[in-house]
């Protein structure tokens, strides 16, 4: 199994927060880190230069399900992999597509072999198995690839959650075996991250962490949270998983979340995050800023000629006023979507960067307590 190097640079004295560095063949990633979601080879409304120079993204996320359907593995292999196809030469992580199969696909059928599903695009039928998903991720060529898992819905009955977890573990073994027999295609390493499941049952989460840890992968992911359960329950299970998963490997909490979710989970020991929230909510006019959350469509911003977020560093700051951005939204101008996405992702990357600084200073816990009420403030 391909490895990536992970070293811890420091830990907080007031919490379980850690600062580390993940080294891949496409560059180093300073943790804690937020990964913008580029589902189909693009972070919606933004180009790669904006992601590098303004957002300062160190790694982005692609999705196996979507990239398999469009443009397809033949095109990606002909291009030399996703990095070359989209002209992004920093690290990429690909989600295995398991969540999309279970949430988007119609008429899916789960068997030991894998999942038969219908495409949400044209209704065509496909089979995702642990082997085929690993093969697709070899074709995509991401630096970090996720094991194929079943993500049970919330709430789930105990018996279903147990059966689902056991299936995920058997599938993981098949993923590992496939990768051992099929080397990467493009001359650089790919590291597999298994995914912890178990719904909201503490004994299942513990059992899954123990099984996942036994694989000895380069890093580990926690799945099946932030799917509708209360925030406090998410924190409870995240904290437990961080206790059971190896401390010398990066921990990735999938699909989380709000800025305050991220700070809370950093304090529990999480290193990596992704979520569509900053871009999806941004396209609907919700902005996350250093002063709090605002709905830029609100009429009170119509004559507010202050900068959108003067608290961000100058090279990440948008040189536009709240009044101007509100005007763009009201006029249905495409630039509104781009600027809002830029603001939110720049803010998220600034936030995890500040968290890292505070961890290395040993004051993350107290800083987090000061920041969370500010982040939740409705402007």
KABEL-V876180 format. One record per residue. N is the residue number from 0. RES is the residue in three letters. OMEGA is omega in radians with two decimals (NA if undefined). Layout:
# KABEL-V876180
N|RES|OMEGA, N|RES|OMEGA
This chain:
# KABEL-V876180
0|UNK|3.13, 1|UNK|-3.13, 2|UNK|2.90, 3|UNK|-3.08, 4|UNK|3.08, 5|UNK|3.08, 6|UNK|3.09, 7|UNK|3.14, 8|UNK|-3.13, 9|UNK|3.10, 10|UNK|3.14, 11|UNK|3.12, 12|UNK|-3.03, 13|UNK|-3.09, 14|UNK|3.10, 15|UNK|-3.11, 16|UNK|3.13, 17|UNK|2.98, 18|UNK|-3.10, 19|UNK|3.06, 20|UNK|3.05, 21|UNK|3.14, 22|UNK|3.07, 23|UNK|3.12, 24|UNK|3.07, 25|UNK|3.06, 26|UNK|-3.12, 27|UNK|3.13, 28|UNK|3.07, 29|UNK|-3.13, 30|UNK|0.05, 31|UNK|-3.06, 32|UNK|2.97, 33|UNK|-3.10, 34|UNK|3.04, 35|UNK|-3.08, 36|UNK|3.08, 37|UNK|-2.90, 38|UNK|-3.03, 39|UNK|-3.13, 40|UNK|3.07, 41|UNK|2.94, 42|UNK|-2.91, 43|UNK|3.03, 44|UNK|-3.10, 45|UNK|3.02, 46|UNK|-3.01, 47|UNK|3.11, 48|UNK|3.08, 49|UNK|3.13, 50|UNK|-3.11, 51|UNK|-2.89, 52|UNK|-3.14, 53|UNK|3.12, 54|UNK|-3.09, 55|UNK|3.10, 56|UNK|3.12, 57|UNK|-3.13, 58|UNK|3.06, 59|UNK|-3.07, 60|UNK|2.98, 61|UNK|-3.07, 62|UNK|-3.06, 63|UNK|-3.12, 64|UNK|-3.07, 65|UNK|-3.11, 66|UNK|3.05, 67|UNK|-3.13, 68|UNK|3.13, 69|UNK|0.16, 70|UNK|-3.11, 71|UNK|-3.04, 72|UNK|-3.13, 73|UNK|3.12, 74|UNK|-3.11, 75|UNK|3.10, 76|UNK|3.12, 77|UNK|3.13, 78|UNK|-3.07, 79|UNK|3.12, 80|UNK|-3.04, 81|UNK|3.13, 82|UNK|-3.12, 83|UNK|-3.11, 84|UNK|-3.08, 85|UNK|3.13, 86|UNK|3.07, 87|UNK|-2.99, 88|UNK|2.95, 89|UNK|-3.08, 90|UNK|3.05, 91|UNK|2.98, 92|UNK|3.03, 93|UNK|2.94, 94|UNK|-3.01, 95|UNK|-3.08, 96|UNK|-3.13, 97|UNK|-3.11, 98|UNK|-3.12, 99|UNK|3.10, 100|UNK|-3.06, 101|UNK|-3.10, 102|UNK|-3.05, 103|UNK|-2.99, 104|UNK|3.12, 105|UNK|3.01, 106|UNK|3.14, 107|UNK|3.10, 108|UNK|-3.10, 109|UNK|3.08, 110|UNK|3.06, 111|UNK|-3.10, 112|UNK|-3.08, 113|UNK|-3.11, 114|UNK|2.99, 115|UNK|-3.07, 116|UNK|3.04, 117|UNK|3.10, 118|UNK|3.06, 119|UNK|-3.11, 120|UNK|-3.03, 121|UNK|3.11, 122|UNK|3.13, 123|UNK|-3.06, 124|UNK|-3.08, 125|UNK|3.03, 126|UNK|2.92, 127|UNK|3.01, 128|UNK|3.06, 129|UNK|-3.12, 130|UNK|-3.10, 131|UNK|3.13, 132|UNK|3.06, 133|UNK|3.11, 134|UNK|3.11, 135|UNK|-3.13, 136|UNK|2.94, 137|UNK|-3.13, 138|UNK|3.12, 139|UNK|3.04, 140|UNK|3.12, 141|UNK|3.12, 142|UNK|3.12, 143|UNK|-3.11, 144|UNK|-3.05, 145|UNK|3.05, 146|UNK|3.09, 147|UNK|-3.07, 148|UNK|2.94, 149|UNK|3.11, 150|UNK|-3.11, 151|UNK|3.14, 152|UNK|3.00, 153|UNK|-0.11, 154|UNK|3.05, 155|UNK|3.01, 156|UNK|-3.09, 157|UNK|-3.08, 158|UNK|3.13, 159|UNK|-3.12, 160|UNK|3.14, 161|UNK|3.14, 162|UNK|3.13, 163|UNK|3.14, 164|UNK|3.13, 165|UNK|3.10, 166|UNK|3.10, 167|UNK|3.14, 168|UNK|3.11, 169|UNK|3.09, 170|UNK|3.13, 171|UNK|3.12, 172|UNK|3.13, 173|UNK|3.07, 174|UNK|-3.12, 175|UNK|-3.13, 176|UNK|-3.14, 177|UNK|-3.10, 178|UNK|3.12, 179|UNK|-3.09, 180|UNK|-3.07, 181|UNK|-3.08, 182|UNK|3.09, 183|UNK|-3.02, 184|UNK|-2.90, 185|UNK|3.03, 186|UNK|3.04, 187|UNK|-3.00, 188|UNK|2.96, 189|UNK|-3.11, 190|UNK|3.12, 191|UNK|2.97, 192|UNK|2.99, 193|UNK|-3.07, 194|UNK|3.06, 195|UNK|3.02, 196|UNK|-3.12, 197|UNK|3.11, 198|UNK|-3.07, 199|UNK|-3.14, 200|UNK|-3.04, 201|UNK|-3.11, 202|UNK|3.10, 203|UNK|3.10, 204|UNK|3.14, 205|UNK|-3.14, 206|UNK|-3.13, 207|UNK|3.09, 208|UNK|-3.12, 209|UNK|3.12, 210|UNK|-3.13, 211|UNK|-3.11, 212|UNK|-3.09, 213|UNK|-3.13, 214|UNK|3.13, 215|UNK|-3.11, 216|UNK|-3.10, 217|UNK|3.11, 218|UNK|-3.08, 219|UNK|-3.13, 220|UNK|3.06, 221|UNK|-3.13, 222|UNK|3.04, 223|UNK|3.03, 224|UNK|-3.03, 225|UNK|3.12, 226|UNK|3.09, 227|UNK|3.13, 228|UNK|3.10, 229|UNK|-3.13, 230|UNK|-3.08, 231|UNK|3.10, 232|UNK|3.08, 233|UNK|-3.14, 234|UNK|-3.13, 235|UNK|-3.09, 236|UNK|3.07, 237|UNK|3.13, 238|UNK|-3.14, 239|UNK|-3.14, 240|UNK|3.13, 241|UNK|3.08, 242|UNK|-3.05, 243|UNK|-3.09, 244|UNK|-3.07, 245|UNK|-3.09, 246|UNK|-3.08, 247|UNK|3.10, 248|UNK|3.11, 249|UNK|3.13, 250|UNK|-3.04, 251|UNK|3.09, 252|UNK|-2.96, 253|UNK|2.98, 254|UNK|-3.11, 255|UNK|-0.04, 256|UNK|3.08, 257|UNK|3.10, 258|UNK|-3.14, 259|UNK|3.01, 260|UNK|-3.08, 261|UNK|3.14, 262|UNK|3.12, 263|UNK|-3.07, 264|UNK|2.97, 265|UNK|-3.11, 266|UNK|3.13, 267|UNK|3.10, 268|UNK|3.11, 269|UNK|-3.09, 270|UNK|-2.99, 271|UNK|-3.11, 272|UNK|2.91, 273|UNK|3.08, 274|UNK|3.07, 275|UNK|-3.01, 276|UNK|-3.07, 277|UNK|-3.14, 278|UNK|-3.12, 279|UNK|3.13, 280|UNK|3.10, 281|UNK|3.14, 282|UNK|3.08, 283|UNK|3.04, 284|UNK|3.08, 285|UNK|-3.12, 286|UNK|2.99, 287|UNK|-3.06, 288|UNK|3.10, 289|UNK|3.10, 290|UNK|-3.12, 291|UNK|-3.07, 292|UNK|3.07, 293|UNK|2.95, 294|UNK|-3.01, 295|UNK|3.10, 296|UNK|-3.10, 297|UNK|-3.05, 298|UNK|-3.09, 299|UNK|3.11, 300|UNK|-3.06, 301|UNK|3.14, 302|UNK|3.09, 303|UNK|-3.04, 304|UNK|3.02, 305|UNK|3.13, 306|UNK|-3.09, 307|UNK|3.12, 308|UNK|-3.12, 309|UNK|-3.13, 310|UNK|3.11, 311|UNK|3.04, 312|UNK|-3.01, 313|UNK|-3.08, 314|UNK|3.04, 315|UNK|-3.02, 316|UNK|3.02, 317|UNK|-3.10, 318|UNK|-3.10, 319|UNK|-3.11, 320|UNK|3.06, 321|UNK|-3.13, 322|UNK|-3.12, 323|UNK|-3.13, 324|UNK|3.07, 325|UNK|3.12, 326|UNK|-3.14, 327|UNK|3.11, 328|UNK|-3.11, 329|UNK|-3.13, 330|UNK|-3.12, 331|UNK|3.11, 332|UNK|-3.11, 333|UNK|-3.14, 334|UNK|3.12, 335|UNK|-3.10, 336|UNK|3.14, 337|UNK|-3.10, 338|UNK|3.13, 339|UNK|3.10, 340|UNK|3.09, 341|UNK|3.13, 342|UNK|-3.03, 343|UNK|3.14, 344|UNK|3.08, 345|UNK|3.11, 346|UNK|-3.13, 347|UNK|-3.14, 348|UNK|3.04, 349|UNK|-3.07, 350|UNK|-3.13, 351|UNK|3.05, 352|UNK|3.07, 353|UNK|3.10, 354|UNK|3.13, 355|UNK|3.13, 356|UNK|-3.10, 357|UNK|3.08, 358|UNK|-3.11, 359|UNK|3.06, 360|UNK|3.13, 361|UNK|-3.06, 362|UNK|-3.08, 363|UNK|-3.05, 364|UNK|-3.13, 365|UNK|3.09, 366|UNK|3.12, 367|UNK|-3.13, 368|UNK|3.08, 369|UNK|-3.02, 370|UNK|-2.97, 371|UNK|3.09, 372|UNK|3.11, 373|UNK|-3.13, 374|UNK|-3.13, 375|UNK|-3.10, 376|UNK|3.09, 377|UNK|-3.07, 378|UNK|NA
